[in-house]
Amino acid sequence: MEPALEGPLIVLDTVPEAYVRLDNDFRITFVNRAALSLLGKMPAELLGKNLWDVYPSSAGTALDLACRRAMAERIVVTTQHCFASQAWHSVVVMPDSRGGMCLKFSDASEHKPMEDPRQKSEEELYEVFRRSPFPLSIIDSDRHCILDVNEAFERESGYRRDEAVGRTSDEFWFGDPHGLEEGRRRLREEGSYRNLEVRIRKKSGEIATVLLSAERITLKGKVCAIAAAVDITDLRQAEQVLQESQELYRRLFEVGHEAIVLVDRESGQILAANSAMSTLYGYAHEELLSMKVFDISAEPDKTAQALARPAFVPLRWHKKKDGTMFRVEATMCHFELKGRPVYLCFINPLDGQRQTAQSIDERKVRNATWFRDELSDVLDSFAEGFQAFDREFRLTYMNRAAERIIDRDAVELTGKPVWGEFPANVSVEVERQLRAVMRSQTPESSENFDVQRCRWFLINMYPFRDGVSVLFRDISEKKQWELQREQVIKELRHALGQVRTLHGLIPICAWCKKIRNDEGYWQQLEAYISEHTEADFSHGMCPDCYKTHRNSSGG
């Protein structure tokens, strides 16, 4: 125990009130004798422990609410509490200068009124706030700073409660500040807003898209807002993937060389047709969509029979708009579209002779080449680098973004194994991951630093039937932001470590002005202050001492 604190602690041990000190993480750092008696514990069972871990039944009560409010707002808060079956106590929660708080418990059994329904309701509502599965925060409407957050907020944002409280909402915002100002305006003028889509930055640096809703409330006479957030990042990403997929298949459907038609299996109604279909039959696109598949068939009965099952129809007679009949072969694929039975039909006109197996194979090769070219065009539009490797890990395809990122030509690398084409420090790790993906047939993702290019990359690997594909993108800016944040935190911690202050009671001799240090030795005043602060002394003589010295020396 520090000698300078012996006196005050002895005094606290003699008073009837119970005193407990908590640090900013609600850990117990001091209890006097009255508090030990009240809590029914030994010092070793309390010191260093979180108060709510020692007494979990107190979480969510008026005492919990008072402590969190005093910690967040740095004000004195008074409440009442009862530990287990003991008497009721009046509790004064007082913030201290070291970032923690002191709790004073006084017996209030005789003055305890009947249970206040309003207080009980507040305790229950606070418990709902803390345990809500959705991230919730309470924000000061004037200063825009966070007063409290719940457990879901801590879990989703990555910030502990003590890290979030006191920050402004601007610090979590990412992107256009107009959305932030719009939300504040609506809250101020209308009292609430719902489902405002915004982007926020988590502690990890990850950017999340959320739907933000807020309601204006009054807490202890202060105008605040309670805000709830729903993370829709995965939903937006899924919508983007779906949109890209729909665009891909729309392009494949529309630019195909073969006539393609989508038909309702029950009614035969044409639901969709590509431009090759209009060219082949001579109908406008709008006309085809108003027709049934039987209208373009010269053998409607046989067409109806073919609808019953998936099939390749090698020969069928169809008719054009001008009445011309011609032979076609058709391939049909049956499936359900939004719960509706449909089939997709690929129609190829014949030139008067049954196509041989050889000509069919040639057409399949031609179609495969066309499909590969179309897919290559889509992949070349990606901002991320894309590579495909066969089972021997030889490069079979690389898009333009990948060529740009690694500064190598696809023609130069195609057919070569991956191992020799990456920086030495990444090659071993990439090889391990690729082999693991190929062996387990499960995707894998990792972050790797390219020493040669001094860039960070996020690499996603996906297995497929004939090998493995790799999708990678540059995340150097994100990593730089994380490093800068860590550097700032390190510098702040270093700066705080250099700050030394004096506090508490300092024993000083009333006669010689020496100070007793922590080891019990007496030091000169200037030596003690220099040792415990950043202050230095320069010695001189004040006018009064100068006169006294001159008179005593006879000068």
C-alpha positions in Angstrom: 0.0 0.0 0.0 1.3 3.5 -0.9 2.3 5.4 2.3 0.5 8.5 0.9 -2.8 6.6 0.9 -2.5 4.9 4.3 -4.3 7.7 6.1 -7.3 8.1 3.8 -7.8 4.3 3.6 -7.7 3.9 7.4 -10.4 6.6 7.6 -12.6 4.9 5.0 -12.3 1.6 6.9 -13.8 3.2 10.0 -16.9 4.8 8.5 -20.3 2.9 8.4 -20.9 3.6 4.8 -19.6 1.0 2.2 -17.2 2.4 -0.4 -16.3 0.5 -3.6 -14.1 1.9 -6.4 -14.4 0.6 -10.1 -12.1 1.3 -12.9 -13.3 2.2 -16.4 -13.9 -1.5 -17.2 -16.1 -1.8 -14.1 -13.4 -3.9 -12.3 -13.2 -3.5 -8.5 -10.0 -1.8 -7.3 -10.9 -1.0 -3.7 -13.4 -2.0 -1.0 -13.5 -0.8 2.6 -14.5 -3.0 5.6 -18.2 -1.9 5.4 -18.3 -2.9 1.7 -16.8 -6.3 2.5 -19.5 -6.9 5.0 -22.2 -5.7 2.6 -21.0 -7.8 -0.3 -20.3 -10.8 1.8 -17.0 -11.5 0.1 -13.3 -11.6 0.9 -11.0 -9.0 -0.8 -9.4 -11.7 -3.0 -12.9 -12.6 -4.3 -13.5 -9.0 -5.4 -10.4 -7.1 -6.3 -9.7 -7.1 -10.0 -13.1 -8.7 -10.8 -15.8 -7.1 -12.8 -18.7 -6.2 -10.5 -21.3 -7.7 -12.9 -19.4 -11.0 -13.0 -19.3 -11.2 -9.2 -23.0 -10.2 -9.0 -24.6 -11.1 -12.3 -28.1 -10.6 -10.9 -27.2 -6.9 -10.6 -26.8 -6.5 -14.4 -29.6 -4.6 -16.0 -30.8 -3.1 -12.6 -31.0 0.5 -11.6 -27.4 0.2 -10.2 -26.1 -1.0 -13.6 -27.9 1.8 -15.4 -26.6 4.4 -12.9 -23.0 3.2 -13.2 -23.1 3.2 -17.0 -24.6 6.7 -17.1 -22.1 8.1 -14.6 -19.3 6.5 -16.6 -20.6 7.9 -20.0 -21.6 11.4 -18.9 -19.1 11.8 -16.0 -21.9 13.1 -13.6 -22.9 12.0 -10.1 -25.9 9.6 -10.2 -28.0 8.5 -7.2 -30.1 5.3 -7.1 -31.1 2.5 -4.8 -30.1 -1.2 -4.8 -30.4 -4.4 -2.8 -27.8 -7.2 -3.0 -29.6 -10.6 -2.7 -31.7 -10.7 0.5 -29.9 -7.8 2.3 -31.3 -4.4 3.2 -31.9 -1.7 0.6 -29.1 0.8 0.2 -29.0 4.3 -1.2 -26.1 4.4 -3.8 -24.3 7.5 -4.9 -22.1 6.9 -8.0 -19.3 9.5 -8.3 -16.9 9.6 -11.3 -13.3 10.1 -10.2 -10.3 11.9 -11.8 -8.7 8.6 -13.0 -11.5 7.6 -15.4 -13.2 5.3 -12.9 -15.9 5.8 -10.3 -16.6 5.5 -6.6 -19.8 3.9 -5.2 -21.0 4.9 -1.8 -23.7 2.6 -0.2 -25.8 3.9 2.7 -28.5 1.9 4.5 -31.9 3.1 3.3 -34.1 0.3 4.6 -36.2 2.5 6.8 -36.7 5.0 4.0 -37.2 2.6 1.2 -40.6 3.3 -0.3 -42.8 0.8 -2.1 -41.3 -0.4 -5.4 -41.5 2.4 -8.0 -43.3 1.0 -11.1 -41.5 3.6 -13.2 -38.1 2.6 -12.0 -38.9 -1.0 -12.5 -40.0 -0.3 -16.0 -36.8 1.6 -16.7 -34.8 -1.3 -15.5 -36.7 -3.8 -17.6 -36.4 -1.5 -20.7 -32.6 -1.2 -20.1 -32.3 -5.0 -19.9 -34.2 -5.2 -23.3 -31.8 -2.6 -24.7 -28.7 -4.5 -23.5 -29.9 -7.9 -24.7 -31.5 -6.9 -28.0 -30.2 -9.0 -31.0 -30.0 -5.8 -33.1 -27.1 -3.3 -32.7 -28.5 -0.4 -30.7 -27.0 2.9 -29.5 -28.1 5.9 -27.6 -26.8 9.2 -29.0 -26.7 12.8 -27.5 -28.7 14.8 -30.1 -26.8 18.0 -29.3 -23.2 16.8 -29.4 -23.9 13.7 -31.6 -21.7 11.6 -29.3 -22.6 8.0 -28.2 -23.8 7.7 -24.6 -24.3 3.9 -24.6 -24.3 0.8 -26.8 -25.7 -2.7 -26.4 -23.9 -6.0 -26.7 -25.0 -6.6 -30.3 -23.4 -3.2 -31.2 -20.1 -4.3 -29.6 -20.3 -7.7 -31.4 -21.1 -6.3 -34.9 -18.9 -3.2 -34.9 -15.9 -4.7 -33.1 -15.7 -1.8 -30.6 -16.0 -2.5 -26.9 -18.5 -0.3 -25.1 -15.8 1.8 -23.5 -14.2 2.4 -26.9 -17.5 3.5 -28.5 -18.9 5.7 -25.7 -17.8 9.3 -26.2 -17.2 8.9 -30.0 -19.3 10.9 -32.4 -21.4 9.3 -35.0 -19.3 11.0 -37.7 -16.4 8.7 -36.7 -18.3 5.6 -37.8 -19.5 7.2 -41.1 -18.1 6.2 -44.5 -18.8 7.9 -47.7 -21.0 10.8 -48.6 -21.8 12.9 -45.4 -25.1 14.0 -47.0 -26.8 10.9 -45.7 -25.7 11.7 -42.1 -26.9 15.2 -42.3 -30.2 14.1 -43.8 -30.8 11.6 -41.0 -30.1 14.4 -38.4 -32.4 16.8 -40.1 -35.3 14.3 -40.2 -34.7 13.4 -36.6 -34.7 17.0 -35.6 -37.8 18.0 -37.7 -39.8 14.8 -37.8 -38.6 13.0 -34.6 -37.6 9.8 -36.4 -36.4 8.2 -39.6 -36.6 4.6 -40.9 -34.4 2.4 -43.1 -31.8 5.0 -44.1 -29.3 3.0 -46.1 -25.7 4.1 -45.2 -22.2 2.7 -45.1 -20.2 2.6 -41.9 -16.7 1.6 -41.0 -16.1 -1.2 -38.4 -13.1 -1.3 -36.1 -11.4 -3.8 -38.4 -11.6 -1.3 -41.3 -14.3 -3.3 -43.0 -17.0 -1.2 -44.7 -20.6 -2.4 -44.0 -23.9 -1.4 -45.6 -26.6 -1.0 -43.0 -30.2 0.1 -42.7 -30.3 2.7 -40.0 -33.4 3.7 -38.1 -33.6 6.2 -35.2 -36.2 7.7 -32.8 -36.0 10.8 -30.7 -36.3 10.2 -27.0 -35.8 12.1 -23.7 -33.6 10.5 -21.0 -33.3 12.3 -17.7 -34.4 15.6 -19.3 -31.8 15.3 -22.1 -32.9 15.0 -25.8 -31.3 11.9 -27.2 -31.9 9.4 -30.0 -32.0 5.6 -30.0 -30.6 4.2 -33.2 -30.9 0.6 -34.5 -28.8 -0.8 -37.4 -29.5 -3.9 -39.6 -26.5 -5.1 -41.6 -27.5 -5.7 -45.2 -23.9 -6.1 -46.6 -24.4 -9.7 -47.6 -27.8 -8.9 -49.1 -26.4 -6.1 -51.3 -23.5 -8.3 -52.4 -25.9 -11.2 -53.2 -28.0 -8.7 -55.2 -24.9 -7.5 -57.1 -23.9 -11.1 -57.9 -27.5 -11.9 -59.0 -27.5 -8.8 -61.2 -24.2 -9.8 -62.8 -25.5 -13.3 -63.3 -28.7 -12.1 -64.9 -26.7 -9.8 -67.2 -24.4 -12.7 -68.2 -27.3 -15.0 -69.1 -29.2 -12.2 -70.8 -26.2 -11.6 -73.0 -25.8 -15.3 -73.7 -29.5 -15.7 -74.5 -29.6 -12.6 -76.7 -26.5 -13.0 -78.9 -26.6 -16.7 -79.5 -26.4 -18.0 -83.0 -29.2 -20.5 -82.5 -32.8 -19.5 -82.1 -33.7 -19.8 -78.4 -37.2 -19.7 -77.0 -38.6 -20.0 -73.4 -42.0 -21.7 -73.3 -44.7 -22.3 -70.6 -44.9 -26.1 -70.4 -48.6 -26.3 -69.6 -50.0 -23.7 -72.0 -47.3 -23.6 -74.7 -47.2 -19.8 -74.4 -43.9 -18.2 -75.6 -42.4 -16.3 -72.6 -39.2 -15.1 -74.1 -37.3 -15.3 -77.5 -34.0 -14.1 -78.7 -33.3 -12.0 -81.8 -32.2 -15.2 -83.8 -35.7 -16.5 -83.2 -37.2 -13.4 -84.8 -34.8 -13.6 -87.7 -35.5 -17.3 -88.4 -39.3 -17.2 -88.3 -39.9 -13.6 -89.6 -41.9 -12.4 -86.6 -41.3 -9.3 -84.6 -40.3 -9.9 -81.0 -43.6 -8.5 -79.7 -45.5 -10.9 -82.1 -43.6 -13.9 -80.8 -44.5 -13.1 -77.2 -48.2 -13.1 -78.1 -48.0 -16.5 -79.7 -47.9 -20.1 -78.6 -45.2 -22.6 -79.7 -47.9 -24.5 -81.7 -48.3 -21.5 -83.9 -44.8 -21.9 -85.3 -45.1 -25.7 -85.7 -46.3 -27.4 -88.9 -46.9 -30.5 -86.7 -48.7 -29.2 -83.6 -49.7 -32.7 -82.4 -46.1 -33.9 -82.4 -45.0 -30.7 -80.8 -47.4 -31.3 -77.9 -46.0 -34.8 -77.4 -42.5 -33.4 -77.3 -43.4 -31.0 -74.5 -44.0 -33.9 -72.1 -40.3 -34.7 -71.5 -36.8 -33.3 -72.0 -35.6 -34.4 -75.4 -33.4 -33.9 -78.4 -35.7 -33.8 -81.4 -33.6 -34.6 -84.5 -36.3 -33.7 -87.1 -39.4 -31.5 -87.0 -41.3 -29.3 -89.5 -41.8 -25.7 -88.6 -43.4 -22.8 -90.5 -42.4 -19.1 -90.9 -44.6 -16.1 -90.9 -44.8 -16.1 -94.7 -46.0 -19.8 -94.6 -42.7 -21.4 -95.7 -42.2 -24.7 -94.0 -38.7 -25.9 -93.1 -37.0 -28.7 -91.1 -35.4 -28.1 -87.7 -33.8 -30.0 -84.9 -34.6 -28.9 -81.3 -33.1 -29.5 -77.9 -35.3 -28.9 -74.9 -34.5 -28.5 -71.2 -37.3 -28.6 -68.7 -37.1 -26.7 -65.3 -39.1 -24.5 -63.0 -39.0 -20.7 -63.1 -40.4 -19.0 -60.0 -42.5 -22.1 -59.4 -43.8 -22.2 -63.0 -43.0 -25.3 -65.2 -41.2 -24.1 -68.3 -38.8 -25.4 -70.9 -35.9 -23.8 -72.9 -35.7 -24.8 -76.5 -32.7 -24.4 -78.8 -33.8 -24.6 -82.5 -31.4 -25.2 -85.4 -32.7 -25.2 -89.0 -31.6 -28.1 -91.3 -30.4 -27.5 -94.9 -32.4 -30.3 -96.5 -30.4 -33.3 -95.2 -30.2 -34.9 -91.9 -27.1 -33.7 -90.2 -24.5 -36.4 -89.6 -23.0 -37.1 -86.2 -19.8 -35.4 -87.4 -21.7 -32.1 -88.3 -23.4 -32.2 -84.9 -20.1 -32.5 -83.1 -18.7 -29.7 -85.2 -21.6 -27.5 -84.2 -21.1 -28.4 -80.5 -17.5 -27.4 -80.8 -18.5 -24.1 -82.5 -21.1 -23.4 -79.8 -18.5 -24.2 -77.1 -16.1 -21.8 -78.7 -18.7 -19.1 -78.9 -19.7 -19.6 -75.2 -16.0 -19.4 -74.1 -15.6 -16.2 -76.0 -18.7 -14.7 -74.5 -17.6 -15.8 -71.0 -14.2 -14.3 -71.6 -15.8 -10.9 -72.5 -17.7 -11.0 -69.2 -14.6 -11.9 -67.1 -12.6 -9.2 -68.9 -15.1 -6.6 -67.5 -14.3 -7.6 -63.9 -12.2 -5.2 -61.8 -10.7 -8.2 -59.9 -8.0 -10.4 -61.3 -9.3 -13.8 -62.4 -7.1 -16.9 -63.3 -8.0 -20.5 -64.0 -5.7 -23.5 -63.5 -6.0 -27.1 -64.6 -5.4 -30.1 -62.3 -1.7 -29.8 -62.9 -1.9 -26.2 -61.8 -1.0 -24.9 -65.2 -2.6 -21.6 -66.2 -5.5 -22.0 -68.7 -7.0 -18.5 -68.6 -6.3 -15.0 -67.2 -8.5 -11.9 -67.6 -7.2 -8.4 -68.4 -7.4 -7.2 -64.8 -5.0 -10.0 -63.8 -2.6 -9.1 -66.6 -2.6 -5.5 -65.4 -2.2 -6.4 -61.7 0.7 -8.8 -62.1 2.1 -7.0 -65.2 2.3 -10.2 -67.3 0.8 -11.3 -70.5 -1.7 -14.2 -70.6 -0.2 -15.6 -73.7 3.2 -15.7 -72.1 1.9 -17.6 -69.0 -0.7 -19.9 -70.4 0.3 -23.5 -70.0 2.9 -22.7 -67.4 2.7 -23.9 -63.7 1.8 -21.3 -61.1 4.7 -21.9 -58.8 7.4 -20.1 -60.7 5.3 -17.0 -61.6 4.8 -15.6 -58.1 7.3 -13.9 -55.7 9.3 -16.4 -53.6 7.8 -15.5 -50.3 4.2 -15.9 -51.6 4.8 -19.0 -53.8 5.0 -21.5 -50.9 1.8 -20.2 -49.3 -0.1 -20.0 -52.6 1.0 -23.6 -53.4 -0.1 -24.9 -50.1 -3.5 -23.2 -50.4 -4.1 -24.3 -54.0 -3.2 -27.9 -53.2 -5.5 -27.7 -50.2 -8.4 -26.4 -52.3 -7.9 -29.0 -55.0 -7.7 -31.8 -52.4 -10.6 -30.8 -50.2 -12.8 -29.3 -53.0 -13.7 -26.4 -50.7 -13.0 -22.7 -51.3 -10.4 -20.9 -49.3 -9.5 -17.2 -48.8 -6.4 -15.4 -47.5 -4.5 -12.1 -47.5 -1.0 -12.1 -49.0 1.7 -9.5 -49.2 3.5 -9.2 -52.6 7.1 -8.0 -51.7 8.0 -7.5 -55.4 5.1 -5.0 -55.9 4.8 -3.9 -52.2 1.0 -4.5 -52.4 -1.5 -6.5 -50.3 -3.9 -8.9 -52.1 -7.1 -10.7 -51.0 -7.0 -14.1 -52.8 -10.1 -16.3 -53.1 -9.7 -19.8 -54.5 -12.6 -21.9 -55.8 -12.4 -25.5 -57.0 -14.2 -26.7 -60.1 -14.4 -30.0 -62.0 -11.2 -29.5 -64.1 -9.1 -27.5 -61.7 -9.2 -24.4 -59.6 -10.0 -20.7 -60.2 -8.5 -17.7 -58.4 -10.1 -14.3 -57.9 -7.9 -11.7 -56.4 -8.0 -8.0 -55.7 -5.7 -5.3 -54.3 -6.5 -4.4 -50.7 -3.4 -2.3 -50.1 -5.4 0.9 -49.2 -7.4 -1.0 -46.6 -4.2 -2.5 -45.0 -2.6 1.0 -45.1 -5.5 2.4 -43.3 -5.2 -0.3 -40.6 -1.5 0.2 -40.2 -2.0 4.0 -39.9 -4.7 3.4 -37.3 -2.4 1.1 -35.3 0.5 3.6 -35.6 -1.8 6.4 -34.2 -2.8 4.2 -31.3 0.8 3.3 -30.6 1.8 7.0 -30.7 -1.1 8.0 -28.4 -0.2 5.2 -25.9 3.5 6.4 -26.0 2.4 10.0 -25.4 0.2 9.0 -22.5 3.0 7.0 -21.1 5.1 10.1 -21.0 2.5 12.0 -19.0 3.1 11.9 -15.2 1.0 13.7 -12.7 0.8 14.0 -8.9 -2.5 13.1 -7.2 -3.8 12.0 -3.8 -2.6 13.1 -0.4 1.2 14.0 -0.2 2.8 13.8 3.3 5.0 17.0 3.8 6.9 18.2 6.8 5.4 21.4 8.1 8.8 22.6 9.2 11.4 21.7 6.6 9.0 21.1 3.8 10.5 17.7 2.9 8.1 15.1 1.4 7.9 11.4 2.4 8.2 9.2 -0.8 6.6 5.9 -1.6 9.5 4.0 0.2 9.0 6.0 3.4 12.1 8.2 3.0 12.0 12.0 3.2 13.1 14.0 0.1 13.7 17.6 -0.7 10.6 19.2 -2.2 12.2 20.0 -5.5 13.8 16.5 -5.8 10.4 14.8 -5.2 8.5 17.0 -7.8 11.3 16.5 -10.4 11.1 12.8 -9.9 7.3 12.5 -10.3 6.7 15.1 -13.0 8.3 16.6 -16.1 9.2 19.8 -14.2 12.7 21.1 -13.5 13.9 23.7 -11.0 16.2 26.7 -11.3 17.4 28.2 -8.0 17.3 31.8 -7.1 16.4 34.1 -4.1 13.2 35.9 -3.5 13.3 39.6 -2.3 12.2 38.8 1.2 14.8 36.1 1.7 17.4 38.4 0.1 16.7 41.1 2.8 16.8 38.5 5.6 20.1 37.1 4.4 21.6 40.6 4.0 20.6 41.7 7.5 21.9 38.5 9.1 25.2 38.9 7.3 25.6 42.5 8.4 25.5 43.7 4.8 
